[in-house]
Amino acid sequence: MGYWLGKEYEGKGLITKSIKVLINHAFDELKLNKIEIGAATNNIKSRAIPEKLGFKREGELRDYEYINGRFLDRIIYGLKANEWITE
């Protein structure tokens, strides 16, 4: 999963709520075993989402993408169905 949000919508919990819906759908309806979320290592706000939702850091990909004239590393987070605790 990935997400991008306009500045005017940040801090309202929209991404967290949306990701929860997608997680529930993926595990309950699609019967997936695992979901991954990737975020640039320097994107603290994007990284906070999987960390808050119980995803585990699984690794880092160096020079994963080229944005605004520079290469960015990416952290990969994973969550398995048996780790997901619904609220």
N, C-alpha and C positions, 0 to 999 in steps of 0.2 A: 504494500500500500504506500501511497505517497500523497502529499497534500501541499497546497500552496494557498495562502490566505492573504487578502488585501489588508493593508495596515489598519484601515478603519474598522475591520472586523476582529482584530486581535484582542485577546483577553476576555472574550465573552463565552468561552467554553464550547464554541461551535465545533471545532475539530474534535475535541474529546468526545462530545456527544455523538458526532457522526461516526467516528472510529468505533465506538462501542456498538452502534447499530450494525456496522459492517462485520465486526467480530462475531456478534451473535448470529448474524445471517450465515457467515462462513462456517461456523462450527455447528449450529443447530440445523440449518436447512441444507447446506451444501456438504456437510459432514467432512470438511477438510480437517486434516491433522495438524497443520501448522500455518501460521501467517508470519510474513516478514514485513518490517518497515525499515526503510533506509533514510538516513538524514545526513547532511553535511556535518562534519565534525565540529565546525565552528558555529553551527546553527543551534544555539542553546534552546531556543523556544520550541523548535521542531523535535529536538531530542527529548524534551521534557514530556511529551505526549506518551511515547511508548514506555518510558521509565515510570511514569505515573500509573500506567495501565498494567504493569507487571511483566512487560516484555523483558527478555534477558539479552544483554549485549553478546553477540555471537562473533563479531569480528569487525575488521576495518579494511576497506578497499582503498588503496592509495591511488591518487590521481584519477578518481572515478569519473569525474565530469569536468568539462571546461566551461566556465561561466564567467562572464565579464572580464575576459582576458587572463584568467588564471585557472589552474587546476585545483579541484577541491577533493579532499578525501571524504569517504562516506563510511558511517558506522551502520552496521546491519544489526537489527534487533529481531528476535524471534519469540513467538508465543505458541505453545502447543495447546491443543484442545483440552488436555487434562490439567493444564495449568490455569486455565481461564476460570475465574470466579465471578459469576454474574451477581449483580447487585439487586 
